[in-house]
Amino acid sequence: MGARTSELRTALLFLAPHLLGFLLFQIFPVFGAIAFSLLDWNLITTPTFVGLENYFELFSDDYFFQRAMLNTVYYTVGTVTIIVVASLAAAVLLNERVRFRSFFRTMYFVPNVSSLVAVSFVWMWIYNSDYGLLNNVLRMLGAQDPPQWLSDVTLAMPSVMVMSAWTQVGFFTVIFLAGLQNIPNQYYESAVIDGSSRIQSFLRITLPLLSPTTFFVLTLAIINSFQVFEQTFIMTRGGPAFSTTTAVMYIYDQAFQYQEIGYASAVSVVLFAAILAVTIVQVILQKRWVHYDL
């Protein structure tokens, strides 16, 4: 008993810095946001308790639901789709015995470790309508009037989606690659003996056995996408015509431009609840398509 207690104390001692940081920067802010959401406060005057008034105002705010949340859902669906398809395709290619495989793995992962702020500025130059790389290439191919990528209401959000997916594909490629390498090779050998084509093997062996990895990728990518902020803030400032204003940007505007701390906290609580609800639904639905037994 004494030895186990000593081991527990040692473990807690080593875990203490991480647990302290987790409590200080993750758990306490959640309860702080819930408490602030019940106040009317502008960071200067004395806060006033208003109960659920901020939530009533929020749910009657058509702008929030018709713009910020719908934009966030639109961004999430598009970005997650690109991420899953592109990272899975890249992982399948990198899993083959191709030359310079280690080099390509490294190159795919580089965007993930790059500063998102710096990457956003680079992509702003790529998308620039006058001297950007993308439009210059299109002009070389004969385009007379290239698109205004970041100033067109219909193109701004898809442009941000592509940039965001580009920064994350490398990370999820590594995860998919680990899942692919965990599939026993004898399954594919048996499929070849039975006359299965590569496409049939991919659909009947790879995808089902990769479903736990796919579930993890989907969950993480959706959570990340719901919290998008830096890209839209730097590249579009929520425009044009609020077409790229997301939930987190709406929180930022309410808190730091209009000093509505209580209202912004209420929005953050609702966003947290939405992310939690989507995650719970994913966990429930995984029983229908995720296969953990090899």
Backbone as numpy.savetxt, mean C-alpha at the origin, in Angstrom:
# Nx Ny Nz CAx CAy CAz Cx Cy Cz
11.37 -23.72 37.62 10.54 -22.51 37.62 11.41 -21.25 37.62
12.49 -21.29 38.45 13.37 -20.15 38.51 14.08 -19.90 37.21
14.47 -20.99 36.51 15.16 -20.85 35.24 14.24 -20.23 34.19
12.98 -20.66 34.17 12.02 -20.12 33.19 11.74 -18.64 33.47
11.65 -18.29 34.74 11.44 -16.89 35.09 12.62 -16.04 34.65
13.84 -16.57 34.84 15.04 -15.84 34.42 15.07 -15.67 32.90
14.68 -16.71 32.16 14.63 -16.62 30.70 13.59 -15.60 30.25
12.45 -15.59 30.95 11.40 -14.62 30.60 11.88 -13.19 30.84
12.55 -12.97 31.93 13.07 -11.64 32.21 14.10 -11.21 31.17
14.96 -12.15 30.79 15.97 -11.84 29.78 15.31 -11.50 28.44
14.30 -12.30 28.07 13.59 -12.04 26.82 12.92 -10.68 26.84
12.26 -10.34 27.95 11.60 -9.05 28.06 12.61 -7.91 28.04
13.77 -8.14 28.60 14.81 -7.11 28.59 15.25 -6.79 27.17
15.43 -7.84 26.36 15.84 -7.62 24.97 14.69 -7.05 24.13
13.47 -7.41 24.49 12.31 -6.92 23.73 11.89 -5.52 24.16
12.35 -5.09 25.31 11.89 -3.82 25.88 12.03 -2.62 24.93
13.19 -2.41 24.27 13.29 -1.24 23.37 12.24 -1.24 22.27
12.03 -2.42 21.67 11.03 -2.50 20.59 9.62 -2.32 21.15
9.33 -2.97 22.27 7.99 -2.85 22.86 7.71 -1.42 23.28
8.71 -0.75 23.82 8.54 0.64 24.23 8.26 1.53 23.02
9.03 1.32 21.95 8.78 2.08 20.73 7.42 1.79 20.14
7.01 0.51 20.18 5.70 0.12 19.64 4.57 0.77 20.43
4.70 0.77 21.76 3.67 1.40 22.59 3.66 2.91 22.39
4.85 3.50 22.30 4.95 4.96 22.24 4.50 5.51 20.90
4.84 4.82 19.80 4.58 5.37 18.47 3.45 4.67 17.72
2.91 3.58 18.25 1.83 2.87 17.57 0.56 2.81 18.42
0.66 2.29 19.62 -0.53 2.07 20.44 -1.06 3.36 21.04
-0.19 4.12 21.71 -0.64 5.37 22.34 -1.24 6.36 21.34
-0.65 6.55 20.14 -1.28 7.46 19.18 -2.69 7.04 18.77
-2.95 5.73 18.73 -4.31 5.27 18.38 -5.31 5.75 19.43
-4.98 5.51 20.70 -5.89 5.96 21.76 -5.92 7.48 21.84
-4.78 8.12 21.51 -4.77 9.58 21.49 -5.69 10.13 20.41
-5.68 9.50 19.23 -6.56 9.94 18.14 -8.03 9.78 18.53
-8.35 8.66 19.18 -9.73 8.44 19.62 -10.14 9.52 20.62
-9.25 9.85 21.55 -9.56 10.89 22.54 -9.71 12.26 21.86
-8.80 12.60 20.95 -8.88 13.89 20.26 -10.14 14.00 19.40
-10.62 12.86 18.88 -11.80 12.89 18.01 -13.06 13.31 18.76
-13.00 13.32 20.08 -14.15 13.74 20.90 -14.04 15.19 21.33
-13.04 15.90 20.78 -12.79 17.28 21.18 -12.96 18.24 20.01
-13.20 19.48 20.34 -13.12 20.58 19.38 -11.87 21.37 19.76
-10.82 21.25 18.92 -9.52 21.80 19.31 -8.78 22.27 18.07
-8.12 23.41 18.15 -7.36 23.95 17.04 -5.87 24.08 17.35
-5.39 23.36 18.36 -3.98 23.34 18.78 -3.56 24.59 19.54
-4.44 25.59 19.62 -4.07 26.86 20.27 -4.96 27.10 21.49
-6.26 27.12 21.27 -7.19 27.39 22.37 -7.40 26.14 23.21
-8.07 26.30 24.32 -8.37 25.18 25.20 -9.34 24.22 24.53
-9.04 22.92 24.49 -9.95 21.98 23.83 -11.29 21.88 24.54
-12.33 21.67 23.75 -13.69 21.55 24.28 -14.24 20.17 23.95
-14.79 19.49 24.93 -15.36 18.17 24.71 -16.69 18.30 23.96
-16.80 17.62 22.82 -18.02 17.69 22.01 -18.62 16.31 21.77
-18.06 15.29 22.37 -18.61 13.95 22.21 -18.47 13.43 20.78
-19.58 12.96 20.23 -19.57 12.37 18.89 -19.90 13.38 17.80
-19.86 14.66 18.13 -20.24 15.68 17.15 -19.37 15.64 15.91
-18.07 15.39 16.08 -17.16 15.30 14.93 -17.55 14.16 14.01
-18.00 13.05 14.59 -18.40 11.90 13.78 -19.70 12.18 13.03
-20.64 12.86 13.69 -21.88 13.24 13.01 -21.58 14.17 11.83
-20.68 15.11 12.05 -20.29 16.03 10.98 -19.59 15.27 9.85
-18.77 14.30 10.24 -18.03 13.52 9.25 -18.97 12.73 8.34
-19.93 12.04 8.95 -20.82 11.19 8.16 -21.84 12.00 7.36
-21.94 13.28 7.64 -22.79 14.14 6.82 -21.97 14.95 5.82
-20.66 14.69 5.79 -19.75 15.41 4.90 -19.65 14.67 3.57
-20.40 15.12 2.58 -20.39 14.46 1.27 -19.01 14.53 0.62
-18.28 15.59 0.90 -16.97 15.74 0.28 -16.06 14.59 0.69
-16.06 14.27 1.97 -15.17 13.21 2.46 -15.48 11.88 1.78
-16.76 11.49 1.76 -17.11 10.18 1.22 -17.10 10.16 -0.31
-17.48 11.24 -0.92 -17.54 11.25 -2.38 -16.20 11.54 -3.03
-15.29 12.11 -2.31 -13.98 12.45 -2.88 -12.87 11.62 -2.25
-12.57 11.95 -1.00 -11.38 11.36 -0.38 -11.45 9.84 -0.28
-12.55 9.31 0.25 -12.64 7.86 0.43 -12.77 7.14 -0.90
-13.55 7.68 -1.81 -13.69 7.04 -3.12 -12.37 7.08 -3.88
-11.65 8.19 -3.78 -10.32 8.27 -4.40 -9.37 7.24 -3.79
-9.47 7.07 -2.46 -8.60 6.11 -1.78 -8.91 4.68 -2.23
-10.19 4.36 -2.33 -10.58 3.02 -2.79 -10.15 2.80 -4.23
-10.35 3.80 -5.06 -9.92 3.72 -6.47 -8.42 3.49 -6.57
-7.67 4.26 -5.80 -6.21 4.11 -5.79 -5.82 2.72 -5.30
-6.46 2.25 -4.24 -6.12 0.95 -3.67 -6.37 -0.18 -4.64
-7.53 -0.18 -5.26 -7.86 -1.24 -6.22 -6.87 -1.26 -7.38
-6.60 -0.08 -7.95 -5.69 -0.02 -9.09 -4.27 -0.37 -8.73
-3.77 0.18 -7.63 -2.37 -0.06 -7.24 -2.15 -1.50 -6.84
-3.05 -2.06 -6.04 -2.89 -3.45 -5.60 -2.94 -4.40 -6.79
-3.82 -4.13 -7.74 -3.89 -4.98 -8.94 -2.57 -4.97 -9.70
-2.03 -3.77 -9.91 -0.74 -3.67 -10.62 0.36 -4.39 -9.84
0.38 -4.19 -8.53 1.43 -4.79 -7.70 1.38 -6.30 -7.78
0.20 -6.88 -7.60 0.08 -8.35 -7.59 0.47 -8.93 -8.94
-0.05 -8.37 -10.01 0.23 -8.91 -11.34 1.71 -8.74 -11.69
2.25 -7.54 -11.50 3.64 -7.27 -11.88 4.63 -8.03 -11.01
4.40 -8.06 -9.70 5.35 -8.75 -8.82 5.30 -10.26 -9.00
4.13 -10.80 -9.26 4.04 -12.24 -9.52 4.73 -12.60 -10.82
4.50 -11.79 -11.87 5.16 -12.04 -13.15 6.67 -11.94 -13.01
7.15 -10.93 -12.30 8.59 -10.77 -12.11 9.17 -11.93 -11.31
8.44 -12.38 -10.28 8.92 -13.50 -9.47 9.01 -14.78 -10.28
8.02 -15.02 -11.13 8.04 -16.23 -11.98 9.23 -16.19 -12.92
9.50 -15.03 -13.50 10.64 -14.90 -14.42 11.96 -15.07 -13.67
12.07 -14.45 -12.51 13.32 -14.54 -11.74 13.53 -15.92 -11.13
12.46 -16.70 -11.05 12.59 -18.05 -10.51 13.17 -19.02 -11.53
13.17 -18.59 -12.79 13.77 -19.42 -13.84 15.29 -19.24 -13.81
15.96 -20.16 -14.43 17.43 -20.10 -14.46 17.88 -19.20 -15.62
17.81 -17.91 -15.36 18.21 -16.93 -16.37 19.56 -16.34 -15.98
20.27 -15.79 -16.95 21.55 -15.17 -16.68 21.36 -13.86 -15.90
22.32 -13.57 -15.04 22.32 -12.35 -14.23 21.09 -12.27 -13.32
20.62 -13.42 -12.84 19.42 -13.44 -12.01 19.61 -12.63 -10.72
20.76 -12.75 -10.09 21.02 -12.00 -8.86 21.01 -10.49 -9.12
21.55 -10.10 -10.27 21.57 -8.67 -10.62 20.14 -8.14 -10.78
19.31 -8.90 -11.49 17.93 -8.45 -11.71 17.16 -8.39 -10.39
17.40 -9.35 -9.50 16.73 -9.32 -8.20 17.09 -8.05 -7.44
18.35 -7.70 -7.48 18.79 -6.48 -6.79 18.16 -5.24 -7.42
18.14 -5.17 -8.74 17.60 -4.01 -9.43 16.10 -3.85 -9.16
15.39 -4.96 -9.08 13.96 -4.89 -8.79 13.71 -4.33 -7.39
14.63 -4.61 -6.46 14.41 -4.23 -5.07 14.87 -2.79 -4.77
15.72 -2.22 -5.63 16.27 -0.88 -5.38 15.18 0.17 -5.16
14.10 0.24 -5.97 13.08 1.28 -5.72 12.47 1.21 -4.34
12.41 0.01 -3.75 11.78 -0.13 -2.44 12.61 0.50 -1.34
13.92 0.55 -1.50 14.79 1.12 -0.45 15.14 2.58 -0.75
14.60 3.12 -1.84 14.85 4.52 -2.19 13.88 5.42 -1.44
14.27 6.65 -1.21 13.40 7.61 -0.54 12.17 7.88 -1.39
11.00 7.73 -0.79 9.76 7.94 -1.53 9.62 9.39 -1.99
10.13 10.31 -1.20 10.09 11.72 -1.59 10.95 11.95 -2.83
12.18 11.40 -2.83 13.07 11.56 -3.98 12.48 10.89 -5.22
11.92 9.70 -5.03 11.31 8.98 -6.16 10.14 9.78 -6.72
9.37 10.41 -5.85 8.22 11.21 -6.32 8.69 12.36 -7.20
9.77 13.02 -6.82 10.29 14.12 -7.63 10.81 13.61 -8.97
11.44 12.43 -8.97 11.92 11.86 -10.23 10.76 11.57 -11.16
9.69 10.99 -10.61 8.53 10.68 -11.44 7.78 11.95 -11.87
7.86 13.01 -11.10 7.29 14.27 -11.55 8.01 14.74 -12.81
9.32 14.55 -12.84 10.07 14.91 -14.06 9.70 13.98 -15.21
9.55 12.70 -14.94 9.16 11.75 -16.00 7.81 12.13 -16.59
6.87 12.55 -15.73 5.52 12.86 -16.17 5.37 14.31 -16.68
6.40 15.13 -16.55 6.28 16.52 -16.94 5.82 16.64 -18.39
4.81 17.47 -18.61 4.20 17.55 -19.94 5.08 18.25 -20.96
6.01 19.11 -20.53 6.84 19.88 -21.46 8.18 19.20 -21.75
8.89 18.81 -20.72 10.23 18.26 -20.94 10.43 16.90 -20.27
9.34 16.25 -19.88 9.44 14.96 -19.21 9.88 13.85 -20.14
10.51 12.82 -19.58 11.02 11.70 -20.35 9.91 10.98 -21.10
8.79 10.75 -20.45 7.71 9.98 -21.07 7.15 10.69 -22.30
6.86 11.97 -22.17 6.30 12.70 -23.31 7.33 12.92 -24.41
8.60 13.04 -24.06 9.63 13.14 -25.10 9.70 11.85 -25.92
9.57 10.72 -25.25 9.55 9.44 -25.97 8.33 9.37 -26.88
7.18 9.81 -26.37 5.96 9.79 -27.17 6.08 10.71 -28.39
6.73 11.86 -28.21 6.92 12.76 -29.35 7.84 12.12 -30.39
8.87 11.41 -29.93 9.75 10.71 -30.86 9.02 9.65 -31.65
7.95 9.09 -31.03 7.15 8.06 -31.70 6.05 8.65 -32.57
5.97 9.99 -32.60 5.02 10.64 -33.50 3.83 11.29 -32.84
3.74 11.27 -31.52 2.60 11.89 -30.84 2.68 13.40 -30.95
1.62 14.03 -31.41 1.61 15.47 -31.59 1.21 16.22 -30.32
0.32 15.62 -29.55 -0.15 16.28 -28.33 -0.15 15.26 -27.19
1.02 15.02 -26.57 1.12 14.02 -25.50 0.23 14.38 -24.31
-0.15 13.39 -23.53 -1.05 13.64 -22.39 -0.42 14.52 -21.32
-1.28 15.21 -20.59 -0.88 15.99 -19.42 -1.07 15.07 -18.20
-0.07 14.28 -17.91 -0.23 13.16 -16.98 -0.71 13.58 -15.60
-0.14 14.61 -15.02 -0.47 14.98 -13.66 -1.46 16.14 -13.56
-1.85 16.70 -14.67 -2.81 17.80 -14.64 -4.12 17.44 -15.33
-4.27 16.20 -15.75 -5.51 15.73 -16.35 -6.30 14.98 -15.27
-7.57 15.32 -15.14 -8.39 14.75 -14.08 -8.48 13.23 -14.18
-8.54 12.71 -15.39 -8.68 11.26 -15.57 -7.35 10.51 -15.53
-6.24 11.21 -15.76 -4.93 10.54 -15.83 -4.09 10.71 -14.57
-4.42 11.68 -13.74 -3.57 11.98 -12.58 -3.49 10.79 -11.62
-4.63 10.25 -11.24 -4.60 9.14 -10.29 -3.96 7.88 -10.87
-4.29 7.46 -12.11 -3.57 6.31 -12.68 -2.07 6.53 -12.76
-1.64 7.76 -13.00 -0.20 8.05 -13.05 0.44 7.84 -11.68
-0.26 8.27 -10.63 0.25 8.06 -9.28 0.25 6.57 -8.94
-0.76 5.84 -9.41 -0.83 4.39 -9.18 0.40 3.69 -9.75
0.74 4.01 -10.98 1.88 3.37 -11.64 3.16 3.66 -10.87
3.34 4.93 -10.47 4.54 5.29 -9.72 4.59 4.54 -8.40
3.47 4.48 -7.68 3.45 3.81 -6.38 3.71 2.32 -6.52
3.11 1.71 -7.53 3.33 0.27 -7.75 4.79 0.00 -8.08
5.40 0.89 -8.85 6.81 0.73 -9.22 7.70 0.68 -7.99
7.38 1.48 -6.98 8.21 1.52 -5.77 8.04 0.28 -4.91
6.93 -0.45 -5.08 6.64 -1.58 -4.19 6.80 -2.95 -4.85
6.83 -2.98 -6.16 6.88 -4.26 -6.86 8.09 -5.09 -6.44
9.25 -4.46 -6.26 10.45 -5.21 -5.90 10.30 -5.93 -4.57
9.71 -5.27 -3.59 9.52 -5.89 -2.28 8.61 -7.11 -2.38
7.48 -6.96 -3.06 6.54 -8.07 -3.16 7.04 -9.15 -4.11
7.91 -8.79 -5.04 8.55 -9.80 -5.89 9.38 -10.76 -5.05
10.13 -10.20 -4.10 10.93 -11.04 -3.21 10.05 -11.99 -2.41
8.91 -11.50 -1.95 7.99 -12.35 -1.19 7.42 -13.46 -2.07
6.98 -13.11 -3.27 6.47 -14.12 -4.19 7.55 -15.13 -4.55
8.77 -14.64 -4.73 9.88 -15.52 -5.08 10.14 -16.54 -3.98
10.06 -16.09 -2.73 10.21 -17.02 -1.60 9.11 -18.06 -1.60
7.88 -17.64 -1.92 6.78 -18.59 -2.00 6.95 -19.59 -3.11
7.43 -19.14 -4.27 7.65 -20.05 -5.40 8.72 -21.08 -5.08
9.78 -20.67 -4.41 10.86 -21.59 -4.09 10.48 -22.57 -3.00
9.35 -22.32 -2.33 8.87 -23.23 -1.30 7.99 -24.34 -1.86
7.64 -24.25 -3.16 6.81 -25.28 -3.79 7.70 -26.44 -4.23
7.44 -27.66 -3.77 8.28 -28.80 -4.15 8.32 -29.02 -5.65
9.48 -29.26 -6.18 9.66 -29.41 -7.62 9.01 -30.68 -8.16
8.79 -31.69 -7.31 8.22 -32.95 -7.80 6.80 -32.79 -8.32
6.11 -31.75 -7.85 4.77 -31.50 -8.37 4.83 -31.16 -9.86
5.80 -30.33 -10.22 5.95 -29.95 -11.63 6.45 -31.13 -12.45
7.31 -31.93 -11.89 7.80 -33.12 -12.62 6.67 -34.09 -12.89
5.81 -34.29 -11.91 4.64 -35.17 -12.11 3.70 -34.60 -13.16
3.54 -33.29 -13.16 2.67 -32.64 -14.14 3.21 -32.81 -15.55
4.53 -32.69 -15.71 5.15 -32.89 -17.03 4.93 -34.32 -17.52
5.07 -35.28 -16.62 4.85 -36.69 -16.98 3.41 -36.91 -17.43
2.49 -36.22 -16.78 1.06 -36.35 -17.14 0.69 -35.56 -18.38
1.66 -34.85 -18.96 1.40 -34.10 -20.18 0.86 -32.70 -19.98
1.03 -32.15 -18.79 0.53 -30.80 -18.50 1.45 -29.75 -19.13
0.86 -28.72 -19.71 1.64 -27.62 -20.28 2.09 -26.69 -19.16
2.97 -25.75 -19.49 3.47 -24.82 -18.47 2.35 -23.92 -17.95
1.44 -23.54 -18.83 0.31 -22.70 -18.40 -0.59 -23.49 -17.46
-0.86 -24.75 -17.80 -1.70 -25.58 -16.95 -1.03 -25.82 -15.59
0.27 -26.03 -15.59 0.99 -26.21 -14.33 0.93 -24.95 -13.47
1.02 -23.80 -14.14 0.95 -22.53 -13.41 -0.42 -22.35 -12.77
-1.48 -22.67 -13.53 -2.84 -22.45 -13.04 -3.25 -23.48 -12.00
-2.79 -24.72 -12.14 -3.26 -25.80 -11.28 -2.31 -26.14 -10.13
-1.06 -25.71 -10.25 -0.09 -26.01 -9.19 0.42 -24.73 -8.53
0.97 -23.84 -9.36 1.62 -22.65 -8.81 0.64 -21.75 -8.07
-0.44 -21.36 -8.72 -1.38 -20.42 -8.09 -2.02 -20.98 -6.82
-2.52 -22.24 -6.82 -3.10 -22.75 -5.56 -2.08 -22.85 -4.42
-0.87 -23.33 -4.72 0.13 -23.48 -3.66 0.75 -22.15 -3.27
0.58 -21.15 -4.11 1.09 -19.81 -3.80 0.04 -18.94 -3.12
-1.15 -19.51 -2.88 -2.24 -18.71 -2.32 -1.93 -18.11 -0.95
-1.22 -18.79 -0.03 -0.88 -18.13 1.24 -0.01 -16.88 1.04
0.94 -16.98 0.12 1.79 -15.83 -0.19 0.96 -14.71 -0.82
0.08 -15.08 -1.73 -0.79 -14.09 -2.38 -1.68 -13.39 -1.36
-2.18 -14.16 -0.42 -3.02 -13.57 0.64 -2.23 -12.55 1.46
-1.00 -12.90 1.81 -0.15 -11.98 2.56 0.14 -10.71 1.77
0.46 -10.89 0.49 0.75 -9.74 -0.37 -0.47 -8.84 -0.49
-1.63 -9.43 -0.72 -2.86 -8.64 -0.84 -3.13 -7.85 0.43
-3.02 -8.51 1.57 -3.31 -7.85 2.85 -2.37 -6.68 3.09
-1.07 -6.91 2.90 -0.09 -5.85 3.15 -0.23 -4.72 2.14
-0.45 -5.06 0.87 -0.56 -4.03 -0.16 -1.81 -3.17 0.04
-2.91 -3.78 0.45 -4.14 -3.02 0.68 -3.97 -2.07 1.86
-3.38 -2.56 2.94 -3.15 -1.70 4.11 -2.25 -0.51 3.74
-1.19 -0.78 2.99 -0.29 0.30 2.56 -1.00 1.30 1.66
-1.82 0.79 0.75 -2.48 1.67 -0.23 -3.52 2.58 0.43
-4.19 2.08 1.45 -5.18 2.91 2.14 -4.52 4.10 2.84
-3.22 3.99 3.10 -2.52 5.05 3.83 -1.67 5.93 2.92
-1.93 5.92 1.62 -1.12 6.69 0.68 -1.19 8.18 1.01
-0.02 8.83 0.98 0.02 10.26 1.26 1.15 10.96 0.51
2.38 10.49 0.68 3.54 11.22 0.15 3.44 11.45 -1.35
3.05 10.42 -2.09 3.02 10.54 -3.55 2.05 11.63 -3.99
0.83 11.57 -3.49 -0.17 12.55 -3.92 0.15 13.94 -3.41
0.72 14.02 -2.21 1.06 15.33 -1.64 2.15 16.02 -2.45
3.15 15.27 -2.86 4.28 15.86 -3.58 3.96 16.05 -5.05
3.36 15.06 -5.68 3.20 15.07 -7.12 2.00 15.89 -7.60
0.90 15.89 -6.84 -0.31 16.53 -7.34 -0.96 17.49 -6.35
-0.56 17.43 -5.08 -1.19 18.24 -4.03 -2.69 17.98 -3.96
-3.09 16.78 -4.33 -4.51 16.42 -4.28 -5.30 16.79 -5.52
-4.70 17.48 -6.44 -5.39 17.89 -7.66 -5.11 16.96 -8.82
-5.58 17.31 -9.99 -6.43 18.48 -10.29 -7.89 18.23 -9.91
-8.55 19.27 -9.47 -9.97 19.21 -9.08 -10.23 18.12 -8.05
-9.31 17.98 -7.10 -9.44 17.02 -6.00 -9.46 15.56 -6.46
-9.01 15.29 -7.67 -9.08 13.93 -8.19 -8.08 12.99 -7.54
-7.06 13.52 -6.85 -6.09 12.67 -6.17 -6.05 12.94 -4.66
-7.08 13.60 -4.15 -7.16 13.82 -2.71 -7.58 12.53 -2.04
-6.70 11.96 -1.23 -6.97 10.69 -0.55 -7.35 10.95 0.90
-7.69 9.88 1.61 -8.15 10.02 2.99 -7.08 10.62 3.89
-5.83 10.16 3.75 -4.77 10.68 4.60 -4.47 12.14 4.26
-4.54 12.50 2.99 -4.34 13.89 2.62 -5.47 14.76 3.17
-6.67 14.21 3.19 -7.80 14.94 3.77 -7.57 15.17 5.26
-7.03 14.15 5.94 -6.70 14.30 7.36 -5.65 15.40 7.55
-4.63 15.38 6.70 -3.57 16.39 6.77 -4.14 17.79 6.57
-5.00 17.96 5.58 -5.58 19.27 5.31 -6.41 19.77 6.50
-7.24 18.88 7.03 -8.10 19.29 8.15 -7.29 19.64 9.39
-6.21 18.89 9.63 -5.44 19.09 10.86 -4.49 20.28 10.76
-3.77 20.41 9.65 -2.67 21.37 9.59 -2.95 22.59 8.72
-4.01 22.55 7.93 -4.39 23.75 7.19 -5.57 24.46 7.84
-6.53 23.67 8.32 -7.72 24.27 8.93 -7.72 24.15 10.46
-6.67 23.52 11.03 -6.53 23.37 12.48 -7.75 22.71 13.14
-8.39 21.81 12.42 -9.51 21.05 12.97 -8.98 19.71 13.47
-8.31 19.74 14.64 -7.65 18.55 15.14 -8.66 17.46 15.51
-9.75 17.85 16.15 -10.76 16.87 16.54 -11.39 16.20 15.34
-11.73 17.02 14.34 -12.36 16.47 13.13 -11.38 15.58 12.37
-10.13 16.02 12.26 -9.12 15.21 11.58 -8.89 13.89 12.30
-8.92 13.92 13.63 -8.77 12.68 14.40 -9.95 11.74 14.16
-11.13 12.30 14.03 -12.30 11.47 13.74 -12.16 10.79 12.39
-11.66 11.53 11.41 -11.43 10.95 10.09 -10.41 9.82 10.18
-9.35 10.02 10.95 -8.32 8.98 11.09 -8.87 7.73 11.77
-9.76 7.92 12.74 -10.38 6.77 13.40 -11.26 6.00 12.43
-12.02 6.71 11.62 -12.88 6.06 10.62 -12.02 5.33 9.59
-10.91 5.94 9.18 -10.01 5.27 8.23 -9.43 4.01 8.85
-9.02 4.09 10.11 -8.51 2.91 10.81 -9.57 1.82 10.86
-10.80 2.19 11.16 -11.89 1.21 11.20 -12.12 0.58 9.83
-12.01 1.38 8.78 -12.19 0.86 7.42 -11.11 -0.15 7.07
-9.85 0.19 7.40 -8.74 -0.74 7.13 -8.92 -2.02 7.93
-9.32 -1.89 9.20 -9.53 -3.06 10.04 -10.65 -3.93 9.48
-11.75 -3.31 9.01 -12.87 -4.06 8.47 -12.47 -4.82 7.21
-11.72 -4.15 6.33 -11.27 -4.81 5.10 -10.36 -5.99 5.43
-9.47 -5.81 6.40 -8.56 -6.89 6.80 -9.32 -8.07 7.38
-10.32 -7.80 8.22 -11.12 -8.87 8.80 -11.87 -9.63 7.72
-12.43 -8.92 6.75 -13.13 -9.58 5.64 -12.17 -10.47 4.86
-10.95 -9.98 4.63 -9.95 -10.79 3.94 -9.64 -12.07 4.71
-9.48 -11.94 6.02 -9.18 -13.11 6.85 -10.32 -14.12 6.80
-11.55 -13.63 6.81 -12.70 -14.53 6.74 -12.79 -15.22 5.38
-12.59 -14.47 4.31 -12.72 -15.02 2.96 -11.55 -15.90 2.57
-10.43 -15.81 3.28 -9.27 -16.60 2.89 -9.55 -18.10 2.97
-10.48 -18.50 3.82 -10.79 -19.92 3.97 -11.31 -20.53 2.67
-11.82 -19.68 1.78 -12.40 -20.18 0.53 -11.38 -20.38 -0.58
-10.23 -19.71 -0.48 -9.30 -19.81 -1.61 -7.83 -19.99 -1.21
-7.50 -19.87 0.07 -6.12 -20.03 0.50 -5.90 -21.47 0.95
-4.85 -22.10 0.40 -4.53 -23.50 0.71 -3.17 -23.54 1.40
-3.17 -23.97 2.67 -1.94 -23.98 3.44 -1.22 -25.33 3.41
-1.93 -26.37 2.97 -1.32 -27.70 2.94 -0.71 -27.99 1.59
0.56 -28.35 1.58 1.23 -28.73 0.33 0.92 -30.18 -0.01
